[in-house]
Every structure is written in structure tokens, then in C-alpha cells.
Amino acid sequence: MAKGESIYDTSRVMSGYVDAMVIRHPEQGSVAEFARATNIPVVNGGDGAGEHPSQALLDLYTISTEFPSGQIAGWCTYRSGG
């Protein structure tokens, strides 16, 4: 997209090479636009000031593999970014 290709055109071309995509883009709403232009699954890796929902999935996976018995009671949580 750095050379002036539209999000639509980039999405259509890339979808011919892969079965799914994780997209991260600096412009708010760009991942939704990318997903509308294709017929394959698109995971939002973050766009603009938007959150990164894929990070929550990775965190849950890590917790479930590192602590399979669910023994995390009493842990403190921390929210970054304000």
C-alpha cells in the first residue's frame, strides 16, 4: 500500500495467495475495509487508535498453556495505556 495501491486492490490480490490474514494498519477503520474487500477470514491486529483484539487471544492462550489448572486466583491485573 506504500506505493499507492488501494486497500481494496491489495486485499483482493493478497487473498489469492493465503487462506487467512492478520492485518495491522495505522489508519482507523482500514482493517474493516480490508475485510469487506475479500472472501477469506481477516483478523484485526489493530488499526489506528483501535485496540488490538488479537493480543487478548494471545494472552488467553498463554495463560491456558502456562497454567492449565487455572491456578491464577489472587493475581493482580494491570491495564497499560492509561
C-alpha positions as YAML, in Angstrom:
chain: A
units: angstrom
residues:
- id: 1
  name: MET
  ca: [0.00, 0.00, 0.00]
- id: 2
  name: ALA
  ca: [3.04, 2.25, 0.28]
- id: 3
  name: LYS
  ca: [3.21, 2.59, -3.49]
- id: 4
  name: GLY
  ca: [-0.33, 3.93, -3.78]
- id: 5
  name: GLU
  ca: [-2.35, 0.73, -4.12]
- id: 6
  name: SER
  ca: [-5.79, 0.95, -2.58]
- id: 7
  name: ILE
  ca: [-6.73, -1.19, 0.41]
- id: 8
  name: TYR
  ca: [-9.37, -2.84, -1.78]
- id: 9
  name: ASP
  ca: [-6.90, -3.81, -4.52]
- id: 10
  name: THR
  ca: [-4.30, -5.02, -2.02]
- id: 11
  name: SER
  ca: [-6.90, -7.15, -0.24]
- id: 12
  name: ARG
  ca: [-8.14, -8.75, -3.45]
- id: 13
  name: VAL
  ca: [-4.63, -9.63, -4.65]
- id: 14
  name: MET
  ca: [-3.34, -10.94, -1.31]
- id: 15
  name: SER
  ca: [-6.42, -13.12, -0.77]
- id: 16
  name: GLY
  ca: [-5.40, -15.12, -3.82]
- id: 17
  name: TYR
  ca: [-2.26, -16.30, -2.05]
- id: 18
  name: VAL
  ca: [-3.38, -17.12, 1.51]
- id: 19
  name: ASP
  ca: [-6.22, -18.77, 3.42]
- id: 20
  name: ALA
  ca: [-6.46, -16.10, 6.15]
- id: 21
  name: MET
  ca: [-4.74, -12.83, 7.11]
- id: 22
  name: VAL
  ca: [-3.88, -10.84, 10.21]
- id: 23
  name: ILE
  ca: [-3.83, -7.15, 9.31]
- id: 24
  name: ARG
  ca: [-2.41, -4.21, 11.26]
- id: 25
  name: HIS
  ca: [-2.66, -0.75, 9.71]
- id: 26
  name: PRO
  ca: [-2.12, 2.79, 11.04]
- id: 27
  name: GLU
  ca: [-5.49, 4.15, 9.81]
- id: 28
  name: GLN
  ca: [-8.65, 3.69, 11.89]
- id: 29
  name: GLY
  ca: [-11.20, 1.51, 10.05]
- id: 30
  name: SER
  ca: [-8.74, 0.23, 7.49]
- id: 31
  name: VAL
  ca: [-8.88, -3.39, 8.68]
- id: 32
  name: ALA
  ca: [-12.69, -3.45, 8.33]
- id: 33
  name: GLU
  ca: [-12.34, -2.02, 4.81]
- id: 34
  name: PHE
  ca: [-9.71, -4.67, 4.02]
- id: 35
  name: ALA
  ca: [-12.03, -7.44, 5.30]
- id: 36
  name: ARG
  ca: [-15.00, -6.20, 3.23]
- id: 37
  name: ALA
  ca: [-12.93, -6.49, 0.07]
- id: 38
  name: THR
  ca: [-12.03, -10.16, 0.47]
- id: 39
  name: ASN
  ca: [-13.64, -13.56, 0.85]
- id: 40
  name: ILE
  ca: [-11.16, -15.01, 3.38]
- id: 41
  name: PRO
  ca: [-11.01, -14.55, 7.19]
- id: 42
  name: VAL
  ca: [-9.28, -11.37, 8.36]
- id: 43
  name: VAL
  ca: [-8.09, -10.93, 11.96]
- id: 44
  name: ASN
  ca: [-7.83, -7.37, 13.24]
- id: 45
  name: GLY
  ca: [-4.29, -6.92, 14.51]
- id: 46
  name: GLY
  ca: [-5.03, -3.27, 15.27]
- id: 47
  name: ASP
  ca: [-5.83, -0.18, 13.27]
- id: 48
  name: GLY
  ca: [-5.10, 3.42, 14.09]
- id: 49
  name: ALA
  ca: [-6.01, 4.15, 17.68]
- id: 50
  name: GLY
  ca: [-8.09, 0.97, 17.69]
- id: 51
  name: GLU
  ca: [-7.32, -1.76, 20.13]
- id: 52
  name: HIS
  ca: [-5.51, -4.95, 19.28]
- id: 53
  name: PRO
  ca: [-8.04, -7.76, 19.82]
- id: 54
  name: SER
  ca: [-5.57, -10.41, 18.73]
- id: 55
  name: GLN
  ca: [-3.43, -9.56, 21.78]
- id: 56
  name: ALA
  ca: [-6.24, -10.68, 24.11]
- id: 57
  name: LEU
  ca: [-6.44, -14.02, 22.31]
- id: 58
  name: LEU
  ca: [-2.68, -14.50, 22.64]
- id: 59
  name: ASP
  ca: [-2.84, -13.61, 26.34]
- id: 60
  name: LEU
  ca: [-5.62, -16.16, 26.93]
- id: 61
  name: TYR
  ca: [-3.66, -18.83, 25.05]
- id: 62
  name: THR
  ca: [-0.52, -18.14, 27.08]
- id: 63
  name: ILE
  ca: [-2.40, -18.30, 30.39]
- id: 64
  name: SER
  ca: [-4.14, -21.54, 29.43]
- id: 65
  name: THR
  ca: [-0.89, -23.24, 28.36]
- id: 66
  name: GLU
  ca: [1.26, -21.98, 31.24]
- id: 67
  name: PHE
  ca: [-1.42, -22.53, 33.91]
- id: 68
  name: PRO
  ca: [-3.59, -25.40, 32.63]
- id: 69
  name: SER
  ca: [-5.22, -25.93, 36.03]
- id: 70
  name: GLY
  ca: [-6.38, -22.31, 36.08]
- id: 71
  name: GLN
  ca: [-4.48, -21.51, 39.27]
- id: 72
  name: ILE
  ca: [-4.25, -17.75, 38.82]
- id: 73
  name: ALA
  ca: [-6.56, -16.72, 41.67]
- id: 74
  name: GLY
  ca: [-5.27, -13.75, 43.62]
- id: 75
  name: TRP
  ca: [-3.25, -12.29, 40.76]
- id: 76
  name: CYS
  ca: [-3.30, -8.56, 40.25]
- id: 77
  name: THR
  ca: [-4.06, -7.15, 36.83]
- id: 78
  name: TYR
  ca: [-2.58, -4.13, 35.14]
- id: 79
  name: ARG
  ca: [-4.02, -2.15, 32.26]
- id: 80
  name: SER
  ca: [-1.43, -0.41, 30.12]
- id: 81
  name: GLY
  ca: [-2.10, 2.68, 28.10]
- id: 82
  name: GLY
  ca: [-3.88, 4.73, 30.72]
...
